[in-house]
Amino acid sequence: MDELNSGEEYYVLGATYGDTPALRPYFHNHHIRRSKKRIKVKMLANYETRSNLELTTKKYAKIRYLPQHFISNMTIFVYNNKSIIAIWTKSPTAFLMEGEEVVKNFKTYFDTFWKIAKK
């Protein structure tokens, strides 16, 4: 959030709360801070979050849902020249990758899934 300015946008592929109980309150607060800063998010959420997505997520957001057979505990975040792959298990793991080529490829991946996702 510190690296994005008002009006800028980031992308999330595979939004989920996974097996990590602390994720729900974390993302609740994250989206409050994001909306106060007017940062936009374009999100592809996992099917199972459709009925229980934190309400704070929806402000300044475009959200679509991936089909049920795409459900996983992995989320990819893409912003500026960075991509983060997070695996939401009981012991979460995340990888940060930097570079225009990495972001470009993940953004292409995101755009492809956006076309098949449901509103």
Secondary structure, 3 states (H helix, E strand, C coil): CCCCCCCCEEEEEEECCCCCCCHHHHHHHHHHHHHHCCCEEEEEECHHHCCCCCHHHHCCEEEEECCHHHCCCEEEEEECCEEEEEECCCCCEEEEEECHHHHHHHHHHHHHHHHHCEC
